[in-house]
Amino acid sequence: MDLGIRGKVALVMAASKGLGRACAEEFAREGCRVAICSRTQSEVERTAQEIGEAHGAEVIPFQTDVSDPAEIAKLLDSVRARLGDPEIAVTNAGGPPPGNFASIPLEQYRQALELTLMSAVRLIHGVVPPMKAEGWGRIVLITSITVKMPFGNLLLSNMARSGLTGFMKTLATELAPDGITLNAVLPGIILTDRVRQIAQQRADEEGIGVEQAMQELNKPIPMGRLGEPPELAALVAFLASERASFITGTSTQIDGGHYPGTL
């Protein structure tokens, strides 16, 4: 299937590994010109080189702390200087630390909102004006299945991602007349460093092995396995495509059947 995005400038946040990297690879495979960012210069440079060589694509790395407003602005200026205005933007950030109401200090709430919610809001504020001028744009948010079914011990993530979902749903209706779509993908339990961290914490708390903790994570998934980052990336690329031009304001889970609701 031709997604109709060859030559488009795609910006993917937090893309040195995990879900972000998988999305960047998918856009490179589709012939996009790709910008990726990460907090660690050496990691993002290595990732850009690996993806570029694997797919014969232009992949430009940028070091960025997405929780810092000044660095988001600097990132957008740098991408425009190297590639042009982003026509596709994928917001992504490492999740805030796990914890519950009793264990989380108040100062971590603001940090979680800056990392998970405001990083996406600021990036969207930066990319929308040129998308409006062009009359075309695709914005995809990577949130979590927890916006539909909050997980225990992930209070900060549940809170911030639910807020981001409300922002997405409201803004999508405002942007639709300008040819800009705004959607969210909701990964379930997908094999990333974040999930490995959760499994390790569970193993430590319950006095079990990490392998057993990972098997426990599999149990509520009807497919009986964890998802893989490329599976999510394929959905992101479709939502960012010309083929998905009539889809906006949606939150689509990709979870192996984990979510039990009807809506």
N, C-alpha and C positions, 0 to 999 in steps of 0.2 A: 504494500500500500504506500503510495506517495503521499506523505503528510503535508506537502506544499510549503515547507519551511526551509528549503535549501537556500543558503546565503543569508538567512536571518541572523541577527546578533542576539545570542542567548547568554544571559547572565545567571549563574547558579551560585548561590551563597553556600558557605560551609561545605565546600566540594572537594576537599583533599582526600576524603574517604567516605565510606558508608553510603547513605542514600544520596547525598549530594554528588559524590563522585559518579555513582551509577547514572544519575540524570545527565551529568556533563558528558559521559560517554555516549549516551543515547543521542544527545543533540549533535555530537561530533559525527556519529554514524549517519545521521540524517543530513549532513552537509552544512550544518550551521557553523558560524564563527562564534567561538565560545569563550566567555570570560568566566573564570572561577576565582573564588577567594577562600582564604583560610587564615587563622591567626598565626600559623607557623610558616615562615617563608620557605624553609627547605622542603617541607611537605607539599606545599601547594605548587612549588616549582617542579618537583619530581612528578607529581600527578599530571600536571599540564604536559610535561614532556612525554610521559608514558601514553596518555590518551592521544596526543597529537601524532605520535609515531604509529600507534596501533591503527588509527583511522585516517591518516593522511589529512588531518584537519588542523585549522588554526585555533590553538587553545592558549589563551594568555592568562598567566597567573597574577594574582594580586594579594598582598598580605593585608588583612583587614580584621579588626575586632568588631564584629557586627553589633555589639552592645554599646559601642561608642558612637554618638551622633556625628562627631567630626570625621570619623573614619568612614562612615557610610557616604557622606558628602564627597570625601576625597576619592573613594572607590568609584563613584559615578563619574566624577570628572576624569579619572584615569581611563575608565572604560571608553568614554566618549572620545578621548584623545587617541586611543589605540585602535578602536573598532567602530566607533560611532554610537549613537543612542541605542540602548537595549530595546529590542522589539519583543523579546521574550524574557520574562524574569521569574525565577524560581526562588522563593524565600525559604530559608532553612536555617536552623541553628541547633547546636547541641542543647539537649534538654537541661533544665535546672536540676540540682541534686535531689534525690529522693528524700522523703521524710513525711512526717505527719504533723498535725497541729501542735502536739506537745513538744516535738523535737526541733521545729523550725524557728529560728530567731526572726524577729520582725524585719531586720535589715535585709534578709534574704528575699523577702517579698518584692522589694523594689528591684533588686538585681535580677530576679526571675522575669519580671515584667519588661525590663530593658532588653534582656537577652531574647526572650521568646516572642513577646508581643511587639514592643516598640521597634525592634530591628526591622521587622517586616513592614510596619506602618511607615517608617522613614524611607525605606527603599521604595515603596510604592509611591510615596509622595514625590520621589525623585524621577521615577520612570514614566509616570502618567502624562505629564505635559507634552513631551515629544510623541508619545503614542497617540494622544488626542490630535496633535497636528498632522500625524500621518494617517489617522483614521483606521488604525489597526494596532492591536496589541494583545499579548497573552500574558497573564499573570497566574501563576500556580503556587499555592501555599502548601508546604508540607506540614501538616499538623499531627493529629493522632486519633486513633480509634477512641481514645479516652474522652474526646469531646461528646461522644454518644454514650459511653459507658465508663465513667471514671474508675480508674484503678486505685486501690488502696495504697497508701504510702507514696503517692505521687501527687501530693496536694498542690505544689507549686506549678507543676506541669499541667495538671487538670485545670487550674484556675486560668493560667496565662493562655493556653491554647483555646479554651472556650471563649475567652474575650476576643481572641483573634478571629474566631469563627463568626462572632457577631459583627465584627468590623467588615469581614469579607462579604457576608450576606447583604449588609446595608450598602456597601460601596458598589457591589456588582450591579445593582439597579441604576446607580448614577452613571456608571461608565458604559453601560450597554449601548446607549444611543451613539456613542463615539466609536463603535467597532472594537471595543476592548472587552475581552472576557476575563473574568476573575473567578477562579475555582480553587477548591482545596482537595487534597488527597489525604486520606486518613489511614496511615499504616497501622496494621495490627502489630503482632509480635514478629518482627523481621530481624534477621541475624545481623546485627551491627554491634559496634563496641558498646553502645548504650545498653543493649540487651544483655551483653556479656557482663556489664557492670551490675545490672539488676540481679542477674543470676548469681554473681559472686557475693553480693550483699545477702541474698536469700540463703546461700550456702553457709555463710558466716553466722547468720542469725539462727539458723535451724540446726547447725552442726552436721551438715550433710556435704557430700561432694558436689563440685560444680557441675559435673556431668548429670548427676541426679537432679540438681536444681534446673538444669536446662530441660530435662525430660518432664519435669513438673510444669514448665511453661508450655510445653506441647499439648498437655492434656485437654484444655478447653477448645482446641482448634480442631474442627471436624476433619480437616485434611490430614491431621496427625503430624504436621511438621511446621517449622518456622518458615516464614517467607524469605525470599532472597531479594537483595536490593535491585537487581535488574528487572524483576517483575514489577516493582513500583515504578521504576524509571520508564517503562513502556507506557504506563498509564499517564504519567506526567507528560511525556512527549505527545501522546494523542491529544490531551487537553490543550496543549500548546499549539496544536496544528490548525491548518486551514480546514481540515475535515470536521473539527469540533466547533465550528463557528457559531452554532446555535445553542451551545452549552455554556451557561454562566450561572454563578451563584450556587453551585452545587458543592456538596461535601460527599465524596465518594470513598467508601472504605475499601481497603485491599487487605484482607485479613484471613483468608482461608476459611471463611464462614464463621469466624469467632463471634461477631456481633449477632445477638439473638433477636433483635427487634425487627419489626415489619416495616419501619420507615427509617 
